Amino acid sequence: MQPQQYLHRVVNRMDPSRNVLLNMTSEEAETLVGSGQADAAGRIEGQFAICCQRGRLVYLARSIGRPMRYFLAKKSEGPCLYVAESMKEIFRDLQEDGLSNQFHPSYTRMVPAHYLVRLELIGCPDPNPKYDRFFTPERNIHPLNIDVIGRLYIERLMQTLDRWLDTIPKAAPIGVLFSGGIDSGAVLLALHHQLLRRGESPSRLKAFTLRVDGDGRDATQAGSFLDQLGLGMLWEPIDVSSAQIDWRSTVRAIEDYKPLDVQSAAMGFALCAAIRSRYPDWTYLIDGDGGDENMKDYPIEENPELTIRSVVNNLMLYQEGWGVHAIKHSLVYSGGQSRGHVRSWVPEVEHGFRGFSPFAMPTMIEVAEGIPFADLAQGNVQKLYQIKGQVIGSGIEQVLGIRMPIFEKRRFQHGAVGGRTTRPLFPSDEMEYRKEFLDSWKK
């Protein structure tokens, strides 16, 4: 009797054109992922999510900047793996194949950033993914010198932006999602400087700042930032009404319920929708997302699970969470910014933009992880919070010759509004977000 021949079907919805590859072609990147070698996948520079099938083996790899999910369905003739950016796309494919009764959002899996995931398509039992890390930056290798660190960080940012500019048309307008904060400010100034260095027109740049109901602390800050540097001609405030901030539709769009990510994404949706309405043909947006994670600049006191020791002593804690082998790791979402970057990616993609987040690039994270945060902070939380402004301010001044204004950190959802809190716009109870997420799938 002949053994049954299983099919190994993969439905891959990952569009290669959405990757931002800085040092190779799509075909070359896919070959490296398909080799099954983590060190090969680690040679890819960019913002990417790639799926490759080699017989019954499937390899998946992504950076923080682009999400990728998978779902394994069972058929009598063999397993079928569905791969896409979102749960919705997977569900639609299952509906078309008559398999939607197998679906639940909690059965989907997010590929964790910075890992090569190997799946073997076998019929039974379900395959366990194998995780091989392809990016392991060396920690604490820089000297205890803010000026040295700042120069390294901003020089790497300049290199990253230079390579990104090589991938887009020379005359294409570029929109910077700009709050006047440290990260978006550094991106804007470095990009402006790089365009001048390349002999390209900086008039391509616009600094878009969201302003809700004609008010907003970010708008005041952004205007001051640019006026101080004589760059006010780049600024374009984007006005929306509070009625356009819809947290419920945002939960459904990003397929997550973490309050801070939902709130940030809701502001992102309003901003991107308004830019699209004003500029129907605009393509390229760039942002400072990932800068807080790199510089460990989140309020530790707001998270009872964290201490300054856990923040400074765990590899890429804010980028990846507690790690794929930790009990707290979410298979459905992964962790850290690997989970949360949908707050930036989804609003931009759903409004037809090609977004880029340079600080979320492995090459930028590599420099940041080399900073000796523990020695610089010396156990003092306030000293830790000051490091980002010191490092980036010093780096911008050394590399660009500009003394950049440094303002106090503020979250996107707080800065886009005026003196009022976000309470009228967003629920305070996390369970309301969870309920909306679950109810969206009941519908």
C-alpha positions as CSV (number, residue, x, y, z in Angstrom):
1,M,0.0,0.0,0.0
2,Q,1.4,3.4,-1.0
3,P,1.7,6.0,1.8
4,Q,-0.6,9.0,1.4
5,Q,1.1,11.9,-0.4
6,Y,0.4,15.1,1.5
7,L,0.1,18.4,-0.3
8,H,2.1,21.3,1.3
9,R,0.1,24.3,0.3
10,V,1.0,27.9,1.2
11,V,-1.2,30.9,0.6
12,N,1.2,33.8,0.8
13,R,-0.3,37.3,0.7
14,M,2.9,39.2,1.6
15,D,3.4,41.7,-1.2
16,P,7.1,42.1,-1.8
17,S,6.7,45.6,-3.1
18,R,5.8,46.7,0.5
19,N,9.2,45.9,1.7
20,V,11.8,48.6,2.0
21,L,15.1,46.9,1.1
22,L,18.2,49.0,1.4
23,N,21.0,46.7,0.3
24,M,19.6,44.1,-2.1
25,T,16.7,43.1,-4.4
26,S,13.6,41.3,-3.3
27,E,14.8,38.1,-5.1
28,E,18.1,38.2,-3.2
29,A,16.3,38.8,0.1
30,E,13.9,35.9,-0.5
31,T,16.9,33.6,-1.4
32,L,18.5,34.4,2.0
33,V,15.4,33.7,4.0
34,G,14.7,30.6,2.0
35,S,18.2,29.3,2.8
36,G,17.0,28.5,6.3
37,Q,20.1,30.1,7.7
38,A,19.6,32.8,10.3
39,D,22.9,34.5,9.7
40,A,21.9,34.8,6.0
41,A,18.6,36.4,6.9
42,G,20.5,38.8,9.1
43,R,22.3,40.3,6.1
44,I,19.1,41.9,4.9
45,E,19.0,45.6,5.7
46,G,15.6,47.3,5.6
47,Q,12.0,47.2,6.7
48,F,10.6,43.8,5.6
49,A,8.5,40.7,6.1
50,I,9.3,37.7,3.9
51,C,7.8,34.2,3.5
52,C,9.6,31.5,1.5
53,Q,8.5,27.9,0.9
54,R,11.0,25.1,0.2
55,G,9.0,21.9,-0.2
56,R,7.3,21.1,3.1
57,L,9.5,23.7,4.9
58,V,8.4,27.3,5.2
59,Y,10.7,30.1,6.4
60,L,9.4,33.4,7.7
61,A,11.4,36.5,8.8
62,R,10.5,40.1,9.5
63,S,11.9,43.3,11.0
64,I,9.9,45.4,13.4
65,G,8.7,47.7,10.6
66,R,6.3,45.3,8.9
67,P,3.8,42.8,10.5
68,M,3.4,39.2,9.3
69,R,1.0,36.6,10.6
70,Y,0.3,33.0,9.8
71,F,-2.5,30.4,10.4
72,L,-2.4,26.7,9.8
73,A,-5.5,25.1,8.5
74,K,-6.2,21.4,8.2
75,K,-7.5,19.7,5.0
76,S,-7.8,16.0,4.3
77,E,-5.1,16.2,1.6
78,G,-2.7,18.0,3.9
79,P,-2.1,21.2,5.8
80,C,-2.4,24.6,4.4
81,L,-0.5,27.6,5.7
82,Y,-2.0,31.1,5.3
83,V,0.4,34.0,5.6
84,A,-0.6,37.7,5.5
85,E,-0.1,41.0,7.3
86,S,-3.5,40.8,9.1
87,M,-6.0,38.5,10.6
88,K,-8.6,39.9,8.2
89,E,-6.7,38.8,5.1
90,I,-6.3,35.3,6.5
91,F,-9.9,35.1,7.4
92,R,-11.0,36.2,3.9
93,D,-8.8,33.5,2.3
94,L,-10.2,30.9,4.6
95,Q,-13.7,31.9,3.6
96,E,-12.9,31.6,0.0
97,D,-11.5,28.0,0.6
98,G,-14.5,27.0,2.7
99,L,-12.4,26.8,5.9
100,S,-13.6,29.8,7.9
101,N,-15.1,27.5,10.6
102,Q,-11.5,26.7,11.6
103,F,-10.7,30.3,12.3
104,H,-10.4,32.2,15.5
105,P,-8.2,35.3,15.9
106,S,-6.4,33.7,18.8
107,Y,-5.3,30.8,16.5
108,T,-3.2,33.2,14.3
109,R,0.4,33.7,15.1
110,M,2.6,36.8,14.7
111,V,6.1,36.2,13.4
112,P,8.3,37.8,16.1
113,A,10.7,40.4,14.8
114,H,14.3,39.5,14.4
115,Y,13.8,35.8,14.2
116,L,13.9,33.3,11.3
117,V,10.8,31.1,11.9
118,R,10.8,27.6,10.4
119,L,7.6,25.6,10.0
120,E,7.4,22.1,8.7
121,L,4.1,21.4,7.0
122,I,3.1,18.0,8.3
123,G,-0.4,16.6,8.7
124,C,-0.4,15.6,12.3
125,P,0.5,16.6,15.0
126,D,0.6,20.3,14.5
127,P,4.2,21.6,13.8
128,N,6.0,23.6,16.4
129,P,7.8,26.6,14.9
130,K,11.5,26.7,15.3
131,Y,12.9,30.2,16.2
132,D,16.4,31.2,15.2
133,R,17.5,34.7,16.0
134,F,19.0,36.5,13.1
135,F,19.7,39.8,14.9
136,T,21.6,39.9,18.2
137,P,23.2,43.3,18.7
138,E,26.1,43.5,21.1
139,R,25.2,45.4,24.3
140,N,27.1,48.0,26.3
141,I,30.1,48.3,23.8
142,H,30.2,52.1,23.5
143,P,32.3,54.3,25.9
144,L,30.7,56.3,28.7
145,N,30.8,59.4,26.5
146,I,27.6,61.0,25.3
147,D,29.3,62.8,22.4
148,V,30.8,59.6,21.0
149,I,27.5,57.8,21.3
150,G,25.6,60.8,19.8
151,R,27.8,60.9,16.8
152,L,27.6,57.2,16.2
153,Y,23.8,57.3,16.4
154,I,23.2,60.2,14.1
155,E,25.8,59.1,11.6
156,R,23.9,55.8,11.4
157,L,20.7,57.7,10.9
158,M,22.2,59.7,8.1
159,Q,23.4,56.5,6.4
160,T,20.0,54.9,6.8
161,L,18.2,57.9,5.3
162,D,20.7,58.1,2.4
163,R,20.0,54.5,1.5
164,W,16.3,55.1,1.8
165,L,16.4,58.1,-0.5
166,D,18.1,55.9,-3.1
167,T,15.0,53.7,-3.2
168,I,12.4,56.4,-4.0
169,P,12.0,58.8,-7.0
170,K,14.2,61.9,-6.7
171,A,11.3,64.3,-7.1
172,A,8.8,62.5,-4.9
173,P,7.4,64.6,-2.0
174,I,8.3,63.3,1.5
175,G,6.1,63.9,4.5
176,V,7.6,63.7,8.0
177,L,5.0,62.9,10.7
178,F,6.3,65.7,13.0
179,S,5.6,66.5,16.6
180,G,8.6,68.7,17.3
181,G,9.8,66.0,19.7
182,I,13.3,64.6,19.7
183,D,12.8,61.6,17.4
184,S,10.7,63.3,14.7
185,G,12.9,66.4,15.0
186,A,16.0,64.3,14.4
187,V,14.5,62.6,11.4
188,L,13.4,65.9,9.8
189,L,16.7,67.7,10.4
190,A,18.8,64.7,9.2
191,L,16.6,64.2,6.1
192,H,16.7,68.0,5.3
193,H,20.5,67.9,5.6
194,Q,20.8,64.7,3.5
195,L,18.8,66.2,0.7
196,L,21.0,69.2,0.6
197,R,24.1,67.1,0.7
198,R,22.8,65.0,-2.3
199,G,22.0,68.1,-4.3
200,E,18.3,67.4,-4.1
201,S,15.6,70.0,-3.3
202,P,14.6,70.1,0.4
203,S,11.3,71.7,-0.8
204,R,10.2,68.1,-1.3
205,L,9.8,68.0,2.5
206,K,6.7,68.8,4.5
207,A,6.5,68.4,8.3
208,F,2.9,67.3,9.0
209,T,1.6,67.9,12.6
210,L,-1.8,66.7,13.8
211,R,-3.9,69.3,15.5
212,V,-7.3,68.3,17.0
213,D,-10.1,70.9,17.3
214,G,-7.7,73.7,16.4
215,D,-5.5,73.1,19.4
216,G,-2.6,70.9,20.3
217,R,0.5,71.0,22.4
218,D,2.5,69.3,19.6
219,A,1.5,72.0,17.2
220,T,2.8,74.7,19.5
221,Q,6.0,72.7,20.0
222,A,6.4,71.9,16.3
223,G,6.0,75.5,15.3
224,S,8.5,76.7,17.9
225,F,11.0,74.0,16.9
226,L,11.0,75.0,13.2
227,D,10.9,78.8,13.8
228,Q,14.0,78.5,16.0
229,L,15.8,76.9,13.2
230,G,14.5,79.0,10.4
231,L,12.6,76.1,8.8
232,G,9.1,77.3,9.3
233,M,8.4,77.0,5.5
234,L,8.4,73.2,5.9
235,W,5.6,73.1,8.5
236,E,2.0,72.1,7.6
237,P,-0.4,71.7,10.5
238,I,-3.1,69.2,9.8
239,D,-6.4,70.0,11.4
240,V,-9.1,67.4,12.3
241,S,-12.1,67.5,14.6
242,S,-12.3,65.3,17.7
243,A,-15.3,63.6,16.0
244,Q,-12.8,62.0,13.5
245,I,-10.9,60.2,16.3
246,D,-12.6,56.8,16.3
247,W,-11.0,54.3,18.7
248,R,-13.5,51.5,17.9
249,S,-12.7,51.4,14.2
250,T,-9.0,51.6,15.1
251,V,-9.3,48.5,17.3
252,R,-10.8,46.7,14.3
253,A,-8.1,48.0,11.9
254,I,-5.0,47.2,13.9
255,E,-6.6,44.1,15.4
256,D,-5.3,44.8,18.9
257,Y,-6.6,46.2,22.1
258,K,-3.6,47.6,23.9
259,P,-4.9,51.1,25.0
260,L,-1.8,53.1,24.3
261,D,-1.2,51.6,20.9
262,V,-4.9,52.0,20.0
263,Q,-4.9,55.6,21.0
264,S,-1.7,56.4,19.0
265,A,-3.1,54.5,16.0
266,A,-6.4,56.4,16.2
267,M,-4.5,59.7,15.9
268,G,-2.5,58.2,13.1
269,F,-5.6,57.3,11.2
270,A,-7.0,60.8,11.6
271,L,-3.7,62.3,10.4
272,C,-3.2,60.0,7.4
273,A,-6.8,60.4,6.3
274,A,-6.5,64.2,6.4
275,I,-3.2,64.1,4.5
276,R,-4.7,61.8,1.9
277,S,-7.7,64.1,1.5
278,R,-5.5,67.1,1.0
279,Y,-2.9,65.3,-1.2
280,P,-4.5,62.5,-3.3
281,D,-1.2,61.5,-5.0
282,W,1.1,61.6,-2.0
283,T,3.1,58.4,-1.5
284,Y,6.0,58.6,1.0
285,L,5.8,59.2,4.7
286,I,8.5,58.9,7.3
287,D,8.3,58.9,11.1
288,G,10.2,58.7,14.4
289,D,8.6,55.6,15.7
290,G,11.1,53.3,17.5
291,G,13.1,56.2,18.9
292,D,11.7,55.8,22.4
293,E,12.3,52.1,22.4
294,N,15.9,52.5,21.3
295,M,16.6,55.0,24.0
296,K,14.5,53.2,26.7
297,D,12.5,56.4,27.1
298,Y,9.2,55.2,28.4
299,P,7.8,56.0,31.9
300,I,8.8,53.0,34.0
301,E,6.5,54.0,36.8
302,E,3.4,53.5,34.6
303,N,4.2,49.8,34.2
304,P,4.2,47.7,37.4
305,E,6.0,44.9,35.7
306,L,9.1,47.0,35.0
307,T,12.0,48.3,37.0
308,I,14.9,50.3,35.8
309,R,17.1,47.2,36.2
310,S,14.8,45.1,33.9
311,V,14.7,47.9,31.4
312,V,18.5,48.4,31.1
313,N,19.6,44.8,31.6
314,N,17.3,42.9,29.1
315,L,18.3,42.8,25.4
316,M,15.8,44.8,23.3
317,L,13.1,44.7,26.0
318,Y,11.1,47.5,24.5
319,Q,11.5,46.3,20.9
320,E,10.7,42.6,21.5
321,G,9.1,42.2,25.0
322,W,10.3,39.5,27.2
323,G,11.4,37.1,24.4
324,V,9.9,34.2,22.5
325,H,10.7,31.7,25.1
326,A,9.3,33.7,28.1
327,I,6.0,32.7,29.6
328,K,4.7,36.2,29.1
329,H,5.4,36.1,25.4
330,S,2.2,36.3,23.3
331,L,2.2,33.9,20.3
332,V,-0.7,35.9,18.9
333,Y,1.0,39.3,19.0
334,S,4.7,38.8,19.9
335,G,5.8,41.6,22.3
336,G,7.2,45.2,22.6
337,Q,7.3,47.2,19.4
338,S,7.3,44.0,17.4
339,R,3.7,43.9,18.5
340,G,3.0,47.7,18.7
341,H,4.4,48.9,15.4
342,V,1.0,48.3,13.8
343,R,0.1,51.7,15.4
344,S,2.2,53.3,12.6
345,W,2.1,50.7,9.8
346,V,-1.6,50.1,9.5
347,P,-2.8,53.8,9.3
348,E,-0.2,54.5,6.6
349,V,-0.9,51.4,4.6
350,E,-4.7,51.7,4.8
351,H,-4.5,55.2,3.4
352,G,-2.2,54.2,0.5
353,F,1.1,55.5,1.8
354,R,4.5,53.9,1.8
355,G,5.8,54.5,5.3
356,F,9.3,54.2,6.7
357,S,10.5,54.1,10.3
358,P,14.3,54.5,10.4
359,F,14.7,54.1,14.1
360,A,13.0,50.7,14.0
361,M,15.7,49.4,11.6
362,P,18.0,46.7,13.0
363,T,21.0,48.9,12.0
364,M,19.7,51.7,14.2
365,I,18.8,49.4,17.1
366,E,22.3,47.9,16.9
367,V,23.9,51.3,17.8
368,A,21.3,51.9,20.5
369,E,21.9,48.5,22.2
370,G,25.6,49.3,22.4
371,I,24.9,52.2,24.8
372,P,25.8,51.4,28.4
373,F,22.5,52.6,29.8
374,A,23.0,51.1,33.2
375,D,26.3,52.9,33.8
376,L,25.0,56.2,32.4
377,A,21.8,56.1,34.5
378,Q,23.4,54.7,37.6
379,G,20.1,53.4,38.8
380,N,18.4,56.8,38.5
381,V,15.2,56.8,36.4
382,Q,15.4,60.5,35.7
383,K,18.9,60.2,34.4
384,L,17.8,57.4,32.2
385,Y,15.0,59.6,30.7
386,Q,17.6,62.3,30.0
387,I,19.9,60.1,27.9
388,K,17.9,60.4,24.7
389,G,17.9,64.1,24.6
390,Q,21.6,64.3,25.5
391,V,22.6,61.7,22.9
392,I,20.5,63.0,20.0
393,G,21.1,66.6,20.8
394,S,24.9,66.0,20.9
395,G,24.8,63.9,17.7
396,I,22.8,66.4,15.7
397,E,25.1,69.3,16.8
398,Q,28.2,67.3,15.9
399,V,27.1,65.8,12.6
400,L,24.7,68.6,11.3
401,G,26.1,71.6,13.1
402,I,22.6,72.4,14.4
403,R,21.7,72.9,18.1
404,M,18.3,71.2,18.1
405,P,15.5,72.3,20.4
406,I,14.8,69.6,23.0
407,F,11.3,69.4,24.4
408,E,9.8,67.2,27.1
409,K,8.6,63.8,26.0
410,R,4.9,63.6,25.1
411,R,2.8,60.7,23.7
412,F,1.2,61.3,20.2
413,Q,-2.3,61.0,21.6
414,H,-1.6,63.6,24.3
415,G,0.3,66.0,22.1
416,A,-2.3,66.2,19.3
417,V,-4.9,67.7,21.7
418,G,-4.8,70.9,23.7
419,G,-4.8,71.2,27.5
420,R,-7.6,68.7,27.9
421,T,-6.8,65.0,28.6
422,T,-7.6,62.2,26.1
423,R,-10.3,61.0,28.5
424,P,-13.2,62.3,26.3
425,L,-11.7,60.6,23.2
426,F,-10.7,57.3,24.7
427,P,-12.0,54.9,27.4
428,S,-9.8,54.5,30.5
429,D,-10.7,50.9,31.1
430,E,-8.6,48.4,29.1
431,M,-11.4,45.9,29.1
432,E,-13.5,48.2,26.8
433,Y,-10.8,47.8,24.1
434,R,-10.7,44.1,24.6
435,K,-14.4,43.8,24.4
436,E,-14.5,45.9,21.2
437,F,-11.9,43.6,19.7
438,L,-13.8,40.4,20.5
439,D,-17.1,41.9,19.4
440,S,-15.6,42.9,16.1
441,W,-15.1,39.2,15.3
442,K,-18.6,38.2,16.4
443,K,-19.9,40.6,13.7
